Amino acid sequence: MLALAVGGEQFDGFSGLSLVLLIAAFLSGGGWAGLAVVRWFATRSTLPRAGPETDEPGPEPPAVANFLINHCHVTRVAVSATFVDLAAQRFLAIDMLSLDHGVVRLRQPVETSVLRPYEHQVLDLIRRRATGGSCPLEVLEVEASADDGWFKAFQKGVVKDARRMGLARNRWAALDYVVLGGWLAVVFLLFALSFASANLFVQDTGSSDDWGRWDWLWAGGIAWVVLMVGFGAFRSVRETDEGDRVASRWLGFRNYLRHSEALEGLPPAAVTVWGRNLSGALAVGAAHDTAEALPFRTEDPEAAWTRYSGVWRQVRVEYPRRFGFGQEPWKAALEGLGRAVMFGGMAFIILPIMLPLVFDLRDEFGSDLASGDFAKLKLIVFGVVAFQTALGGWWALLALAGAIRGLRGISDLGRPVVLEGEVVKVHGGRIAVDDGRHDSVTAFFLVPGAGSASRGDHVRVVHTANLWRVRSIEQLPSL
């Protein structure tokens, strides 16, 4: 094995205490990765149980209600709900001249200081399009659908408002940062002690530029800070306990509307009679005809309207990709377990062997060694070591992901699942089927030879339980 000898100190591989520490570091790193994956799934937004049915919407803005009942995600129907809510608050008026043609009029004068930023955004859209204080509904569709940045700004405003009201918070709690951060600090400490014990790149020439064995501690500290900053960059949100209670109340309002069908078939102009009940119904996906008559119905890949359960309702469409989704179970099992073995072996066995080979840089920088100036060598060596350390951690994560894929593939080798329902979304080579029993549906990949379907078709789909590999798609008579 090649060795890096500098100033009398020599690194000739990991053995004894340094090898024990290195093994402990990799095992601890694997445990940290496993905990991070568990917390990732555990901190996802979840819907509470629906509260008692009620015919009264809550005091929250409809867009915030839409955010809470859609797993902390704002769908495009929230724009329509906000538009109708502005009419309910008498900031504007909606007149339907026919079933498919309407006019929106600005009311003057109005005091808009009480409006939230995203409500101002919708009102400003109308003002820019209005001529003489009014405009056809159709002209509002151009900007709202063509400019995706407009909708993203609307979404950010709604999320910020939910935070301000105490209904949403950061996905990661303080305890997550403490536990995961503390565990990660232990991982880097073990690596630092292992490298120090093995005299990796340790120099003893008497120069202030020497790399001491305990310099690995501050190097590990820097790496820890960098990774924790990256960890904190995942600023997704989830509901608070109060947000759960509010969502439960709005879900009760939605169930009342679905069972009573009180607001079905109404035009947007009906807001003069129904007020905020109509805007709330839009927000929770219980006013299909009203939504269809408004100009903000741009196709939303993550939402779909369906009446398969007997009443119109909006469902969330999910597009999973990771951990072998859509693969043949046997292929996912072999590929996943192969990845686990390969990347795990690279991280646990090959990396310690490669380190002394990769960092044998004396021949490349002979002039620096001859002059005793190690600054340039130290900089390059540190960069390569940091890269190799990060690469080893990445390999460990890939091994964990491979193991998950393999286990999912093995679990799907049994009996397939039968799904019968209506095709509610066809997008990006996928179709989603609503069985009338859930508020979210999974979009699966179309498999050549398994069959096809179009939106609105009544189908029976046979697929595997976890990977959603389609076996067959059978067209059924329309209901």
Secondary structure, DSSP 8 states (H G I E B T S, - for coil): ---EEETTEEE----THHHHHHHHHHHHHHHHHHHHHHHHHHTS----------SS--SS-HHHHHHHTTTS---THHHHHHHHHHHHTTSEEEEEEETTEEEEEE-SS---TTS-HHHHHHHHHHHHH-BTTEEEGGGHHHHHHH-HHHHHHHHHHHHHHHHHTTSEEESS-HHHHHHHHHHHHHHHHHHHHHHHHTTTT---SS-TT---TTHHHHHHHHHHHHHHHHHHT---EEE-HHHHHHHHHHHHHHHHHHHH-TTTT--GGGHHHHTHHHHHHHHTT--HHHHHTSTT----TTEEEE-TTSS-EEEEEE---STTTTS-HHHHHHHHHHHHHHHHHIIIIIHHHHHHHHT--TTTTHHHHHHT--HHHHHHHHHHHHHHHHHHHHHHHHHHHHHHHHHHHHHTTS--EEEEEEEEEEETTEEEEE-SS-SEEEEEE--TTS----TT-EEEEEE-TTT--EEEEEE----
